[in-house]
Amino acid sequence: MKAMEITAKELNEKIENGEKIMVDFYGVWCGPCKMLKPIFEKVSSENTTEVQMYTMDVDVNRDLAVSLGIRSVPTIKVFNKGEVVDTKVGVIQESEIMLMAKELVNG
């Protein structure tokens, strides 16, 4: 399943429900974000775990980004049971994103 854009309201609902989710926070103006996007989307399209993968524009959702402490993009945050359980900042490799998803499932 391809990573879908998520709204702040939808993300808050999923966090409150304790769902296993991974979100790529990005800015449309951000060069490294443009490098990470195809990597994140490839992993999400090949994702067969229960982890749901989304993207979120920090400029459209500025208040939520600030409340989550996002100071740099791209930032990937992993949520489980209503808590942030992992955060990676910057461009990371496909294998690292897959490992984050596996750890979320197994953790």
CORQUI-V443639 format. One record per residue. N is the residue number from 0. RES is the residue in one letter. PSI is psi in whole degrees, 0 to 359 (* if undefined). Layout:
N,RES,PSI / N,RES,PSI
This chain:
0,M,130 / 1,K,143 / 2,A,128 / 3,M,150 / 4,E,136 / 5,I,145 / 6,T,164 / 7,A,319 / 8,K,314 / 9,E,318 / 10,L,315 / 11,N,320 / 12,E,316 / 13,K,321 / 14,I,313 / 15,E,326 / 16,N,354 / 17,G,23 / 18,E,157 / 19,K,108 / 20,I,153 / 21,M,129 / 22,V,130 / 23,D,107 / 24,F,127 / 25,Y,169 / 26,G,140 / 27,V,339 / 28,W,355 / 29,C,118 / 30,G,308 / 31,P,329 / 32,C,321 / 33,K,333 / 34,M,322 / 35,L,327 / 36,K,308 / 37,P,329 / 38,I,311 / 39,F,318 / 40,E,324 / 41,K,313 / 42,V,317 / 43,S,326 / 44,S,336 / 45,E,357 / 46,N,122 / 47,T,9 / 48,T,179 / 49,E,0 / 50,V,129 / 51,Q,135 / 52,M,131 / 53,Y,166 / 54,T,153 / 55,M,129 / 56,D,119 / 57,V,336 / 58,D,325 / 59,V,330 / 60,N,48 / 61,R,315 / 62,D,316 / 63,L,317 / 64,A,317 / 65,V,316 / 66,S,334 / 67,L,1 / 68,G,25 / 69,I,116 / 70,R,339 / 71,S,150 / 72,V,150 / 73,P,147 / 74,T,130 / 75,I,127 / 76,K,141 / 77,V,129 / 78,F,140 / 79,N,132 / 80,K,40 / 81,G,6 / 82,E,150 / 83,V,121 / 84,V,349 / 85,D,148 / 86,T,134 / 87,K,134 / 88,V,135 / 89,G,180 / 90,V,126 / 91,I,162 / 92,Q,159 / 93,E,316 / 94,S,324 / 95,E,322 / 96,I,317 / 97,M,320 / 98,L,320 / 99,M,317 / 100,A,317 / 101,K,318 / 102,E,324 / 103,L,317 / 104,V,316 / 105,N,340 / 106,G,*
